[in-house]
Amino acid sequence: MLLTSKKKINQAEEEMLNVPQGSWAEIWYELKRNRRAMFGLFFILFLTIMAIFADQIAPYGMREQNLSNALQFPNTTHWLGTDDLGRDILSRMIYGTRVSLTVGVSAVAVSLIIGGILGVVAGYYKGWIDTLIMRFCDILLSIPSILLAIAIVASLGSNLQNLIIAIGISSIPVFARIIRSGVISVKEQEYIEASEALGANDIRIIFKHILPNILSPIIVQSSMGIASAILSAVGLGFIGLGLEASIAEWGTMLNAGRGYIRTHYYLTLYPGLLIMLTVLSFNLLGDGLRDAIDPKMRER
Amino acid sequence: MFRYIVKRILWLIPILLGVSFIVFTIMYLSPGDPVTMILGEGATEEAYQALRTQMGFDQSFIVQFLNYVRGVVFDFDLGRSYVSNRVVLDEILVRLPNTIRLASWSILFATLIGIPLGVISATRPYSKVDNVVMFISLVGVSMPTFWQALLLIILFTSTLGWLPASGFTSWQQMIMPVFALATSSMGTIARITRSSMMDVLDQDYIRTSEAKGVSDGRVIFQHALRNALIPVVTVIGLQFGALLGGAVLTETIFSINGLGTMMVNAIRTRDTMVVQGGVLFIAFIFTLVNLCVDILYAYIDPRIRSQYD
């Protein structure tokens, strides 16, 4: 009927086999079976390699202009065409992975560290500090994240560091909430009580016993967080709040291509496609990780 | 229920104070000097000092903030634009209808398509249909709104010539912006409907209804969907905020004269008062929408209501 019997059988099977749930090997095993998640993972690896070896891989330099070759449609020398300054689109897309991956990963690091501290303090100590932190998160959440990022970058000026701070700050509350609820659920466990009784101090309990047990939701959220951080960064670049124009950045490329949209569609098509695949890969990986970690979701 | 609503409305006050403090601080850190901006570079020292005092920029940060808040609270005064010297609130109110229309049509569209997609997926989990629907939803979530808008223009304006690429009055002009803005929320709503619906379909009372011989359609729509919708309603409220933010980018592409276009222009001209007022106003609408959602939520779900009665 409505419910797949397969799901039920799998659950029963799992209980019978008594699979060690939550262990990293088990998660990896589950993840490997998920083709979409593996596609995401491989595409991310591919992007990372492009970002690191951009100088070797890209056929042309990032700033290499050739005005006599401006606005060429895709051809054999310029596979994805050239922009209005005669710069090679493919090369700039390859160099652009650097900015996007750096901003994505660093912004998530910012929100993870600040949100993590806030979440742990709120969840571990409870009481007035918890209320204070959570109300602060409520306030931050009531400003749409892209607007907050726009305001910060517009005010501080747009460079790589400010871009990271702006996007990082806007997802602090998301991480704080997830980590807080994780801490609260683990803190109730008996082994925490046991270590308290043994005289372990708060720092030790938090780092040795609590954090390792809430890593999985943090990892899932980080993967999804990188996806949305990249989207925000590209959006900022698109409205002209990105880095200086000579640095290859996907959002800025789309903004530049927008002026030629009626005649030279490829200027917007290819960089956008790469953005979509990148964001999709982080989302697929995040989805896959969540399914692999949460035993309730394992039913393929 | 009444106490709950009053409590929630009172709660708006600290939230909005906090939002204005954050926005004011961010804008305060901005390096531009508004006095020079208004007077131009060639102004005399006396004129400069006089305007500076008149605008209150010689006072401390806290005093400036309190003055701003007092103006907002007692006179609905968000200040004047440094560029056009018009009242910021008027600038906002002129453009508000366009933004609200864009965001509302988008959320309506996203809900009307997203929920059925989620239900279809949840009732056939792990089938081909489910896989395809969920993959499309994820693609929708992963596409930058503005890129999608550009693709639509390439297809429907440049290539086919069916739809106009700018403006926001006729329905032809509305199709592309609404669709571009709605896609991401549609994906999110479909995904959350699916997982919520699957949780509910797993419950004992659904099995009981099935065992009693209630038809599939009745089980899905009468018993399951109503309960599954509760988390979906929350997400729809949150998506509205995302849409108001996303409208900033969509409006600039389709040259829609809304809050987004206003803000982007204000940022380019360093018109701090307009940016500040715009962010504050959007946060205000977003908070109001979520307040309504929470009240609706309490109305639908007696468990929440009972916590406050």
Interface residues (C-beta under 8 A of the other chain):
Chain A: M1 L2 L3 T4 K6 K7 R36 R135 F136 D138 I139 L140 S142 I143 P144 S145 I146 L147 L148 I150 A151 I152 A154 S155 L156 G157 A227 L231 V234 G235 F238 I239 G240 L241 G251 L254 G257 R258 I261 R262 Y265 T268 L269 G272 I275 M276 V279 L280 N283 L284 D287 E299 R300
Chain B: P14 I15 G18 V19 I22 V23 I26 M27 L29 S30 P31 T123 P125 Y126 F135 L138 V139 V141 S142 M143 P144 T145 F146 W147 L150 L151 I153 I154 T157 S158 L201 D202 I206 R207 E210 D216 V219 I220 G241 A242 L244 G245 G246 V248 L249 T252 I253 M263 V264 I267 R268 R270 T272 V275 Q276 V279 I282 A283 F286 T287 N290
